[in-house]
Amino acid sequence: MNRVSLIFCMFMGLIFGNNIYLNGNYEIIGVQTNDAFFDIRGRISFGRDGYSGNVGCNSFFGSMRQSGNMVEIASGGSTRKACEPNIMKLEQSFLRVFNGRFNIVLRGGDIVLYDKRASIILRTGF
């Protein structure tokens, strides 16, 4: 996270409490499960009620609802282009964990969405 983004997050935390609001564009850095870290790179944009993104080949989208430092991600849809098999496997792995209720925390300058299955690591400033 660049210095300006970090200062902005700290400032917003002072004004709005410690809530982290998902809004705008983020880079997906990876996914940590109990078993392994997956170097899944992509982009995601959060808006008022929804999200859209891409983690290699296909685009995905859906709805979301945030309350404080909790976000509920609804399963959405995705395009269905044929891509290199390993990329498609990573996309499917990501989409399997990217739904449900997640806690939102700042960790080392990154934003982490986590539940009992996985931690999804996001970074601002791209």
C-alpha positions as CSV (number, residue, x, y, z in Angstrom):
1,M,0.0,0.0,0.0
2,N,1.5,3.3,-0.9
3,R,2.1,6.0,1.7
4,V,-0.9,8.3,0.7
5,S,-3.3,5.3,0.8
6,L,-2.1,4.3,4.2
7,I,-2.4,7.8,5.6
8,F,-5.9,8.0,4.0
9,C,-6.9,4.7,5.7
10,M,-5.6,5.9,9.1
11,F,-7.4,9.3,8.7
12,M,-10.7,7.5,7.7
13,G,-10.3,5.2,10.7
14,L,-10.1,8.3,13.0
15,I,-13.2,9.8,11.5
16,F,-15.4,6.7,11.1
17,G,-14.0,4.6,13.9
18,N,-11.9,1.6,12.8
19,N,-14.2,0.5,10.0
20,I,-12.6,-0.2,6.7
21,Y,-14.9,0.5,3.8
22,L,-14.4,-1.4,0.5
23,N,-14.8,1.1,-2.3
24,G,-12.8,1.5,-5.4
25,N,-10.1,-0.6,-7.1
26,Y,-7.8,-3.2,-5.4
27,E,-5.2,-5.6,-6.5
28,I,-5.7,-9.2,-5.4
29,I,-2.4,-10.4,-4.0
30,G,-3.3,-13.9,-3.0
31,V,-5.4,-16.3,-1.0
32,Q,-4.2,-18.0,2.2
33,T,-6.1,-21.2,3.3
34,N,-5.3,-23.5,6.2
35,D,-3.3,-25.7,3.8
36,A,-1.4,-23.3,1.5
37,F,-0.9,-19.8,0.0
38,F,-2.1,-19.4,-3.6
39,D,-0.4,-16.7,-5.6
40,I,-3.6,-15.5,-7.3
41,R,-3.1,-12.2,-8.9
42,G,-5.9,-10.1,-10.2
43,R,-8.0,-7.0,-9.8
44,I,-11.3,-6.3,-8.1
45,S,-13.5,-3.2,-7.9
46,F,-16.0,-2.7,-5.1
47,G,-18.9,-0.3,-5.5
48,R,-21.9,0.6,-3.3
49,D,-23.7,-2.7,-3.7
50,G,-21.5,-4.9,-5.9
51,Y,-18.1,-6.0,-7.1
52,S,-16.4,-7.0,-10.3
53,G,-13.0,-8.3,-11.1
54,N,-10.7,-10.6,-13.0
55,V,-8.1,-13.1,-11.8
56,G,-6.4,-14.2,-15.0
57,C,-8.9,-14.8,-17.8
58,N,-12.6,-14.6,-17.0
59,S,-14.3,-11.6,-15.4
60,F,-16.5,-12.1,-12.3
61,F,-19.2,-10.0,-10.7
62,G,-21.8,-10.0,-8.0
63,S,-23.5,-8.2,-5.2
64,M,-22.2,-7.4,-1.7
65,R,-23.4,-5.8,1.5
66,Q,-21.1,-4.3,4.0
67,S,-21.8,-3.4,7.7
68,G,-18.9,-2.2,9.7
69,N,-15.9,-4.4,9.3
70,M,-18.0,-7.3,7.9
71,V,-18.9,-7.8,4.3
72,E,-21.2,-10.4,2.8
73,I,-20.3,-11.4,-0.7
74,A,-23.0,-13.1,-2.7
75,S,-22.1,-15.6,-5.4
76,G,-22.4,-13.9,-8.7
77,G,-21.5,-14.8,-12.2
78,S,-18.5,-14.9,-14.5
79,T,-17.7,-15.0,-18.2
80,R,-16.9,-18.5,-19.5
81,K,-14.0,-18.0,-21.9
82,A,-11.7,-21.0,-22.4
83,C,-8.2,-20.2,-21.1
84,E,-5.0,-22.0,-20.1
85,P,-6.1,-24.9,-17.8
86,N,-3.9,-23.8,-14.8
87,I,-5.3,-20.2,-14.9
88,M,-8.8,-21.6,-15.0
89,K,-8.1,-23.9,-12.0
90,L,-6.8,-20.8,-10.0
91,E,-9.9,-18.8,-11.0
92,Q,-12.2,-21.6,-9.9
93,S,-10.3,-22.0,-6.6
94,F,-10.7,-18.2,-6.0
95,L,-14.4,-18.1,-6.8
96,R,-15.1,-21.1,-4.5
97,V,-13.8,-19.1,-1.5
98,F,-14.9,-15.6,-2.6
99,N,-18.5,-15.8,-1.3
100,G,-20.0,-15.7,2.2
101,R,-19.4,-13.4,5.2
102,F,-15.9,-12.0,5.7
103,N,-14.3,-9.9,8.4
104,I,-12.2,-7.0,7.1
105,V,-8.9,-6.1,8.7
106,L,-5.8,-4.1,7.9
107,R,-2.7,-6.3,8.1
108,G,0.7,-4.9,7.3
109,G,-0.8,-2.2,5.0
110,D,-2.9,-4.7,3.1
111,I,-6.7,-5.3,3.4
112,V,-7.6,-8.8,4.3
113,L,-11.0,-10.4,4.0
114,Y,-11.1,-13.5,6.1
115,D,-13.5,-16.2,7.2
116,K,-12.9,-19.7,8.6
117,R,-12.0,-21.0,5.1
118,A,-9.5,-18.5,3.7
119,S,-7.9,-15.0,3.9
120,I,-8.1,-13.0,0.7
121,I,-5.3,-10.3,0.6
122,L,-6.0,-7.1,-1.3
123,R,-3.8,-4.0,-1.9
124,T,-4.8,-0.5,-2.9
125,G,-2.9,2.0,-5.0
126,F,-2.6,0.4,-8.4
